[in-house]
Amino acid sequence: MTASPPATIRIILIEDNPEYRRALSMAMEHSPGFEMVEKFGTAEQALADLRASGLSKRVDVILLDLGLPKMQGLESIPWLQKFAPEARIIVLTQSDKKRM
């Protein structure tokens, strides 16, 4: 017997670009079934909050940018898994480089 998913998917966002962070937050706020629990500009901020506040007990999904300042998104994944072991991590990335 499997547990049914929560009625509301609780999300934290780790994205250094303030405009993109704001746009994703607005999209989540206007989407039924999703709750933006917290937003962070760096992996370090998110990890400090997860460690200090027990936020991991309230997080279902972590939206993670790869190109973060200082600690990169990829580098933060093992730490996020340690402090939020039940959360699923979805990697977000964008590039303004043109494909050839």
C-alpha positions in Angstrom: 0.0 0.0 0.0 1.5 3.3 -1.0 0.9 6.7 0.6 -1.0 9.2 -1.5 0.8 12.4 -2.4 0.2 15.5 -0.4 -2.7 17.7 -1.6 -0.2 20.6 -1.9 3.3 20.3 -3.2 5.6 22.4 -1.1 8.5 23.9 -3.0 11.7 25.8 -2.2 13.5 27.7 -5.0 17.2 28.3 -5.2 17.9 30.8 -8.0 20.3 33.7 -8.1 18.6 35.7 -10.8 16.0 37.9 -9.0 13.8 38.4 -12.1 13.7 34.6 -12.8 13.1 33.9 -9.1 10.2 36.4 -9.1 8.7 34.9 -12.3 8.9 31.3 -11.0 7.4 32.4 -7.6 4.5 34.1 -9.3 3.8 31.1 -11.5 3.8 28.8 -8.5 1.5 31.2 -6.5 -1.0 31.1 -9.3 -0.9 27.3 -9.7 -3.3 25.3 -7.6 -1.7 22.5 -5.7 1.7 24.3 -5.3 3.0 26.3 -2.4 6.3 28.3 -2.6 7.6 27.7 0.9 10.8 29.8 0.5 13.1 31.4 -2.1 16.9 31.7 -1.9 19.5 33.4 -4.0 22.3 31.1 -3.1 22.8 27.4 -2.1 24.5 28.5 1.1 21.4 30.5 2.2 19.2 27.5 1.5 21.4 25.1 3.3 21.7 27.3 6.3 17.9 27.7 6.5 17.4 23.9 6.0 19.9 23.1 8.7 18.6 25.7 11.2 14.9 25.7 10.8 14.0 22.1 10.1 12.5 23.3 6.8 13.2 19.9 5.3 10.1 18.5 7.1 8.0 20.8 5.0 9.6 20.5 1.6 8.5 18.2 -1.2 10.4 19.7 -4.2 13.6 21.8 -4.5 13.9 23.8 -7.7 17.6 24.2 -8.1 19.6 26.5 -10.5 22.9 25.0 -11.6 24.7 28.3 -12.2 24.8 29.7 -8.7 27.4 32.0 -7.2 30.0 30.4 -4.9 28.6 26.9 -4.3 27.3 25.7 -7.6 24.0 23.9 -7.8 25.6 20.5 -8.6 27.9 20.8 -5.7 25.0 21.6 -3.3 22.9 18.5 -4.2 24.5 16.1 -1.7 24.0 18.7 1.1 20.4 19.3 0.0 19.8 15.5 0.1 21.3 15.4 3.6 19.2 18.2 5.0 16.0 17.5 3.0 16.2 13.7 2.3 12.5 13.4 1.4 12.6 16.3 -1.1 12.9 15.7 -4.8 15.3 17.9 -6.6 14.5 19.4 -10.0 17.5 21.1 -11.7 16.8 24.3 -13.6 19.3 25.9 -15.9 19.3 28.4 -18.7 21.9 29.7 -21.1 22.0 32.7 -23.4 24.6 30.9 -25.6 23.4 30.3 -29.1 23.6 26.8 -30.5 25.5 26.3 -33.7 
